[in-house]
């Protein structure tokens, strides 16, 4: 599992989203990896000073990331409906909706203005 982290400012909230290798690889090869350039930023996290490569979620990057995730959710929804058929079992439903659920989770964190930074690790 690989992660995408969302961080607030100094000493603020941090959320880590774990992603399966396949989804992370897809994100790494998509426009997601090209939106915003990572900059080394010094932050105080839980009383410890750290330097991290972060993408600033500013007025340019946040809308671009939000649009990327909206489009990815729409495309994944179309694909999912075709794959699921009319009466999927609970196990099939859960396994087939993983990617859509993670894309939605990432989208919601990008839209949350409490988060000022994104880290792709």
N, C-alpha and C positions, 0 to 999 in steps of 0.2 A: 504494500500500500504506500502510495505517495500522498503528499499533502499540498493544499493551498491554504494559506493562512490569511486572515483578515485582522488588522490591528487598528486600534484607536491611536490617539496621541500618547504623550508621556503617561505611563502608568495606567493607561486606559484598557478597556476590554480587548481580549484576543479570542478569536474563534479559529479552530483548526478543522478543516474539512478533509477527511481521508478519502482517497479515490483509489479504485482498483487500477492496476497497471494499464489495462486496456483503455480505460477512459482517460487516464492521465496522458498516455501516448497520443490519443486522438486530439486532446487539447493542445499538446505540445506541437503537433503538426498543423494545427488550425490557426485561424486569425487570432485566437486568444493569446498565443505566444508572441504575437507581433504588436499587440496593443500596449502601449506604455513601455518605457525603458526602465529597467531596474536601476536604482541609484543606491549607493551605500548611505544609510541614514542611521544616526546614533539615536537610540531610544533608551529610556529607563523602563525596564520590564520587571515587575515584581521586585523593585529595589536594586536591580542589577543593570549596569550600563552595558548595552550591547550595540554592535554595528551590524546591520542586516541589509541585504540587497532587497529593496522594496520598490514597488510601483506605487506612486502617489495617486490616490483616487481623487483627482481634481476635476475641474469643470470640463476637461477634454477627455480624460481617460474613463471616468465613471460612465458617461453616456455611451461611449463606444463599447465598453464592456457590457453594459446593460443591453444594448442593441444586439450584440453578439449572442448573449444568452437568450434573449427573446427569440431570435431566429433559430437558434439551436433547439429550443424547447418546441417550437412549431414543427420543425423538421422531424425531431424525435417522436413527437406525438403522432404525426402522420404515419411514420414507419411502425410505431408501436401498435397502432390500430390494425394495420395490415398483418402484423405478426401474431397478434393475440387471437384473432378469430372471434367467434361469438361466445364461446363458453370455456374460457381458460380455467384450469385448476388454480387453486390458491398458490401453489408452488411455482407454476409457470408465470402467473401474474407477478409475483414478487420478484422472480429472477429477471423477467423481461422489463420491468419498470425501474430497475436500479438506475440506469443511465438518466432517465427522465427525472427521477427524484433528486439525483445529485445535481443535475443542471439547474433545477428549480432552487435547490439550496444555495448554490453558488450565485444565482441571479439575485436572490433575496439579500444575501450579504453584500453584494455589489451595490444594491439600491439603498442599503442602510447607511445613512450619512454619519453615523457614529464611527464608522470605520474610515480611516484616512489612508490606510496602506493595504496593499496586497502583496503577499509573498508567494512566489511559485517555487516550491522546493521539490 
